[in-house]
């Protein structure tokens, strides 16, 4: 079974190449440890929120779903960054 995943990062980190997210996805670590090791995880979208107050969030998710995303994860920087995301 394959789960198609999208990831949204905080715009403050828009230059991030996604190394930690991609490694966590590949190794089923962090937020991805909830998926069984036998389940294949396929990245179908990766983008930023487009800055406060997150003007791209709804559209990004919509686009990811069009590309087959079944789940959209929020990157750590978006969830626990400082200052906190509104």
C-alpha positions in Angstrom: 0.0 0.0 0.0 1.2 3.5 -0.8 0.1 6.7 1.0 0.6 9.9 -1.0 1.7 12.8 1.2 2.0 16.6 0.9 4.2 18.7 3.2 3.7 22.4 4.0 6.5 24.4 5.5 6.6 27.8 7.2 7.4 30.6 4.7 10.3 31.7 7.0 12.0 28.5 5.9 11.1 28.7 2.2 14.7 28.2 1.2 14.8 24.9 3.1 15.7 22.1 0.7 13.6 19.7 2.8 16.4 17.4 3.9 15.0 16.6 7.4 11.4 16.2 6.1 12.5 14.0 3.3 14.7 11.9 5.5 12.0 11.5 8.1 9.5 10.5 5.3 12.0 7.9 3.9 12.8 6.4 7.3 9.3 6.6 8.8 10.5 8.9 11.6 8.9 11.7 13.5 5.4 12.4 12.3 5.8 9.6 9.8 6.3 6.9 12.4 2.6 6.5 12.6 2.7 4.7 9.2 3.6 1.0 9.2 7.1 0.3 8.0 5.7 -1.8 5.2 3.7 1.2 3.9 5.3 3.1 1.1 5.2 6.9 1.5 5.2 9.0 -1.7 5.7 12.7 -1.6 3.4 14.4 -4.1 3.7 18.0 -2.9 6.0 20.3 -1.0 5.5 24.0 -0.5 5.5 26.9 1.9 2.4 28.5 3.5 3.2 31.8 1.6 3.8 33.8 4.8 1.6 35.1 7.6 -1.3 34.7 7.8 -0.8 31.6 5.6 -2.5 32.9 2.4 -1.4 29.8 0.4 -2.5 27.1 2.9 -6.0 26.4 1.4 -4.8 26.5 -2.2 -1.7 24.4 -1.5 -3.8 21.6 0.0 -6.2 21.8 -2.8 -3.4 21.5 -5.4 -1.8 18.6 -3.5 -5.1 16.8 -3.4 -5.4 17.3 -7.2 -2.0 15.6 -7.4 -3.2 12.7 -5.4 -2.3 13.7 -1.8 -4.2 11.7 0.8 -2.6 13.4 3.8 -1.0 16.8 4.2 1.6 17.2 7.0 2.7 20.5 8.5 6.5 20.7 8.9 7.9 21.1 12.4 8.9 24.8 11.7 5.3 25.6 10.9 4.0 23.9 14.0 6.6 24.9 16.7 8.6 27.7 15.1 9.4 30.9 16.9 7.7 33.3 16.9 4.7 31.0 16.8 2.6 30.7 13.6 -0.7 32.6 14.0 
